[in-house]
């Protein structure tokens, strides 16, 4: 049986500033009021997706605090969830203002947060 070894080498030497390490937990806390709104509106599927994002963000935060190389995978999982959420929001939005709001949320919040989480995970793997 062979064992594969994952080696992470950054394409550039740039590392995110230390203040970005708090982004996952801040994003998780920011999700809580939105989760309450979705729950009141009985949007079960969106509540489940956002709860999964909440848990993934907190998991990434915990792995970053431990300086675990596994943060690479958690960052990738968060990015995947956020990207899927953005695409689903755009696809399910109605015409007019709803699709515009989904595009703004995707381009200003969800996708930039996905990139930050990917970079945080990569930086943790490089340091670890």
C-alpha positions as CSV (number, residue, x, y, z in Angstrom):
1,X,0.0,0.0,0.0
2,X,1.3,3.4,-0.9
3,X,0.8,6.6,1.0
4,X,0.4,9.9,-0.8
5,X,1.9,13.0,0.8
6,X,0.4,16.4,0.2
7,X,2.9,19.2,-0.1
8,X,1.6,22.7,-0.3
9,X,3.9,25.3,-1.9
10,X,2.4,28.8,-2.4
11,X,2.6,30.3,-5.8
12,X,3.8,33.5,-4.3
13,X,5.3,34.4,-0.9
14,X,2.4,36.6,0.0
15,X,0.6,35.7,3.2
16,X,-2.6,37.3,4.4
17,X,-2.1,39.7,7.4
18,X,-2.8,38.2,10.8
19,X,-6.0,40.2,11.2
20,X,-7.7,38.1,8.5
21,X,-7.5,35.1,10.8
22,X,-10.6,36.4,12.6
23,X,-12.7,36.5,9.4
24,X,-14.2,33.0,9.7
25,X,-15.5,33.4,13.2
26,X,-16.8,36.9,12.4
27,X,-18.6,35.6,9.3
28,X,-20.1,32.8,11.4
29,X,-21.5,35.2,14.0
30,X,-22.8,37.5,11.2
31,X,-24.8,34.5,9.8
32,X,-26.8,34.1,13.0
33,X,-29.3,36.9,12.4
34,X,-29.8,35.8,8.8
35,X,-30.4,32.2,10.0
36,X,-33.1,33.5,12.4
37,X,-34.8,35.4,9.5
38,X,-34.7,32.2,7.3
39,X,-36.1,30.1,10.1
40,X,-39.0,32.5,10.7
41,X,-39.8,32.4,7.0
42,X,-39.7,28.6,7.0
43,X,-36.9,28.4,4.4
44,X,-35.7,25.0,5.6
45,X,-33.4,24.2,2.7
46,X,-31.6,27.6,3.1
47,X,-31.4,27.2,6.9
48,X,-29.7,23.8,6.5
49,X,-27.2,25.2,3.9
50,X,-26.4,28.2,6.1
51,X,-26.1,26.1,9.2
52,X,-23.6,23.9,7.3
53,X,-21.7,27.1,6.4
54,X,-21.8,28.2,10.0
55,X,-20.3,24.9,11.2
56,X,-17.7,24.9,8.5
57,X,-16.6,28.5,9.3
58,X,-16.3,27.6,13.0
59,X,-14.4,24.5,12.2
60,X,-12.0,26.5,10.0
61,X,-11.5,29.0,12.9
62,X,-10.7,26.2,15.3
63,X,-8.2,24.6,12.9
64,X,-6.6,28.0,12.3
65,X,-6.2,28.6,16.0
66,X,-4.5,25.2,16.4
67,X,-2.3,26.0,13.3
68,X,-3.4,22.7,11.9
69,X,-2.5,21.7,8.3
70,X,-6.0,20.4,8.1
71,X,-7.1,24.0,7.8
72,X,-6.3,23.7,4.1
73,X,-9.2,21.2,3.7
74,X,-11.6,23.2,5.9
75,X,-10.9,26.4,3.9
76,X,-11.6,24.5,0.7
77,X,-14.8,23.1,2.1
78,X,-16.0,26.6,3.3
79,X,-15.1,28.0,-0.1
80,X,-17.0,25.3,-1.9
81,X,-20.1,25.9,0.3
82,X,-20.0,29.6,-0.2
83,X,-19.6,29.3,-3.9
84,X,-22.4,26.8,-4.1
85,X,-24.6,29.1,-2.0
86,X,-23.8,32.1,-4.3
87,X,-24.7,30.1,-7.4
88,X,-27.9,28.7,-5.9
89,X,-29.0,32.1,-4.8
90,X,-28.5,33.5,-8.3
91,X,-30.2,30.5,-9.9
92,X,-33.2,30.6,-7.6
93,X,-33.7,34.4,-7.6
94,X,-36.6,35.8,-9.4
95,X,-36.3,38.5,-12.1
96,X,-35.6,42.1,-11.3
97,X,-34.4,43.2,-7.9
98,X,-34.1,39.7,-6.5
99,X,-31.5,38.6,-9.1
100,X,-29.7,41.9,-8.6
101,X,-29.6,41.4,-4.9
102,X,-28.3,37.8,-5.3
103,X,-25.5,39.1,-7.7
104,X,-24.5,41.8,-5.2
105,X,-24.4,39.4,-2.3
106,X,-22.3,36.9,-4.4
107,X,-19.8,39.4,-5.7
108,X,-19.5,41.5,-2.5
109,X,-19.7,39.0,0.3
110,X,-19.9,35.3,-0.5
111,X,-17.2,34.9,-3.2
112,X,-14.7,37.3,-1.5
113,X,-15.2,35.4,1.7
114,X,-14.6,32.1,-0.1
115,X,-11.3,33.5,-1.4
116,X,-10.2,34.6,2.0
117,X,-11.0,31.2,3.5
118,X,-9.1,29.4,0.8
119,X,-6.1,31.7,1.4
120,X,-6.3,31.2,5.2
121,X,-6.3,27.5,4.7
122,X,-3.4,27.5,2.3
123,X,-1.4,29.8,4.6
124,X,-2.0,27.5,7.6
125,X,-0.9,24.5,5.6
126,X,2.3,26.3,4.4
127,X,3.1,27.3,8.0
128,X,2.2,24.0,9.5
